[in-house]
């Protein structure tokens, strides 16, 4: 099997989908020397033996972001190969006399490629120079020369004259690391380098060292499919030594998982039923660009293959004087108008107010934003405000937040003043039914929740709530509530706020594995037709492994590993929520 080349993939003569019947496509960065593209055969032979399709990526120098994005959309994994030193100016350092030859054709391109692959969750393996590119691209640093950087350290010989397939020194892996799982606690490697990772940065951690303490391996601190090694595992396969093949099989397997998840996302509509990004609109934020201030912007949505997001106008519970209520209503209108304005100003994004519009936008290649309101405090005591907000596209209203309001009792900071829904709250529920606005009981007391089910003529929802059986927080839903919600045809959307996933974080903070555990429990109790995902990003949501919208495809990978099918994922990723929305809106038409 011969490796594909970049031009053939982009021109359509190689599999445009990445993963096909023959395997997954692993992009391998090529070296550049004496005006020629070069790649030692160990790289692509190892990928082939691991079951992948190697694709050689030639160095490109400075290229547009669009070229890199298009490339990453067509590969399923990335292998950053070895080669010359990286120009230290990319790290803001001056070159030491011991620096060897640099490769300016590779540097800018590969640093950008690694950074964008990180944002798009593409599985990566960095080898020698590749581990150093990973560290530099993700906020770490490297030693330009080991002897210059560590003059007081008795170093083993890291650049040896032995045959490339000959192991020459030992490495010890961290317990529980990916490298240990693949290769064991202590093992021998070959070594041809004078540089190494200094600080791995915030996104990587050191997981193996040589006997002298030099960094030999790193992996993700965020449960991502990223591993870097300092030695040259590709050389072993050419000598018939399979000891390093687990590294390549791991990359190919991770790429296969990623490819399957991406294929699912391309074929279904994915909806996040709750994000609080408008809370940050008082900052100078352009949602059309990647912005570090927020967890959801339109770039991150595309990176995570998220088609639609319900952005809410959130109002904290305040005083209930006539003046305060009037101000709350005005603030909700301002936020909804701001959501609309920002969406209309962004290319490739459209406002959606019905499920059919979301589906149409998916077919047109557009992202969808749907407006919602978090806290019925926005309605004041005027039931007619429901129709006014629906006219602006609002698809649901969360009846309360933390603290009782004029509509109902809350799950938190409640005095139980209404014993559930107030009379006004019942009239608001009826008006929401009449106008086609979904009733969201995410923050409500149990009494309010059950009374809303009885009062509503159509199913209700909980746009962001997790399982109380797994995390005993009053904001979460009991198993009885989940069963009642399912019996009434509603949906509950697991949320990614650590405090609703894991109360005791003394051992480790909540991460994506906890969120998956909650969702699977909710499926077991309520059934696959009555659950979904509402991240609460930019509110309190965001956990290790699924920290922002760009990482949502990682959730799909985990759910596929749990055995969920394509049809299951279509339901969980918005199908259930949009079904209820359609039912609510159609009932209003009659």
Secondary structure, DSSP 8 states (H G I E B T S, - for coil): ---EEHHHHHHTSS-TTS-BTTBEEEEEE-EEETTEEE--HHHHHHHHHTTEEEEEE---SS--HHHHHHHHTT-SEEEE---SB--GGGGT----TT---B-HHHHHHHHHHHHHHHHTT-EEEEETHHHHHHHHHTT-EEES-HHHH-TTS-----B--S-TTS--EEEEE-TT-HHHHHH-SEEEE--B-S-EEEE--TTEEEEEEETT--EEEEEESSS-SEEEESS-THHHHHTT--TTHHHHHHHHHHHHHHHHHHHHHHHS--EEEEE-GGGGTTS---TTS--TT-S--HHHHHHTT--EEEEEEE------SHHHHHHHHHHHHHHHHHHHHHHHHSTTEEE--SHHHHHHHHHHT-EEEEEEEE-GGGGTT-TTHHHHHHHTT--EEES--SS--SSB-BSSS---SSSSB-HHHHHHHHHHHHHT-EEE-TTB-HHHHHHHHHH-SS--EESS--BTTTS--TTSB-HHHHHHHHHTT-EEEE--BHHHH-S--SS---BHHHHHHHHHHHHHHH-GGGEEE---BTTTB-BBTB-SGGGHHHHHHHHHHTT--HHHHHIIIIIHHHHHHHHHHHHHH-
